[in-house]
Amino acid sequence: MTTDRIWSYAPDSGLVEGQDLTGFSVDASDGTIGLVDRQAAPEGLAHLVVDTGVWIFGRSVLVPVGVVTRVDLDGRRITVACTRSEVKAAPRFRTDSETRDRAYLSEVGAYYLGLTATA
């Protein structure tokens, strides 16, 4: 997977172009992560900001859409190709300004790209 692919949905993910995913549940391979709080694609770097609720102390996480394996529009669920602990170990998301910070997004992309390379 190239670096660009980590920021793009897989063609077979089930995403409908322009679909608002806010409020969709996000599931890892071993359980639910949280709900999509918002989605963005600054400079083509598409990602989801997921509110984890109490799972990791109310923290949100940033997930590049390249790890999305399935979008179930009817069930309002998104499945990602990683575990809960892998998401928890990702570079920490602190503020909304990081969704436009190229250095932070590069760090996140490299982390998730490393996960998909070993999958």
Secondary structure, 3 states (H helix, E strand, C coil): CCCHHHHCCCCCCCCCCCCCCCCCEEEECCEEEEEEEEEECHHHCCEEEEECCCCCCCCEEEEEHHHEEEEECCCCEEEECCCHHHHHCCCCCCCHHHHHCHHHHHHHHHHHHHHHHHC
